[in-house]
Amino acid sequence: MKKYTLTLDLKDDESLIAAYITHHQQVWPEILDSIKESGIHTMEIYQVANRLFMMIEADEEFSFQRKNEIDEANPKVQEWEQLMDQYQARLPFATGNEKWVLMNKIFEL
């Protein structure tokens, strides 16, 4: 099983952050299906202030490139991404149109 951690900021507005959290308590079934189809077994998102942290566990064949291809071909995922985009803020060091930025592990016990 592969593990990935990613981070993203939300726009620093309490009402937008609350709305984002509400959406993630009611994720559309098509989005959940797409996540599973890509090879992701578990996904968790944590929040503090406007900072998000995502943990993913995926099968050995998982790749972000394949996940992006699946997402780009799915109109419902594109609709979800457009909806989420109004809440999300790109990190200053993100490249291109990158939202979630892959983190490097620097410690393990």
Phi, psi and omega in degrees: 000132177267147177239140178224146172233139182223160178225157181201148173257151170260159173300139187279073181216120186303320181290323177291319178298316179298318179295319179299315179298317179301316178301323183279354171270351181221052182296135181300142181301326180296328179289316178299318178298318180296319178299313180295320181299330183283350180106006178276129179264319177223145176216130177230141176237131177245153184223138168219126185052237180255014180260135177245150178225127181243135173245133180235137166240126186224163179290169185296336182274353183299141170214147178293329177297313179296319178300315179298320178297316178299315181295317181296332181272358185248108182301326180291321176295319178297321177298315178299315181298321177295319178297314182292330183301330180292344181258339190268145176240130179292139174291147185300335182261005177293148180258143178056231180259023182297132175261281179287129181252129179293134181259155177259135176284129179243354179203145172210136178259000000 
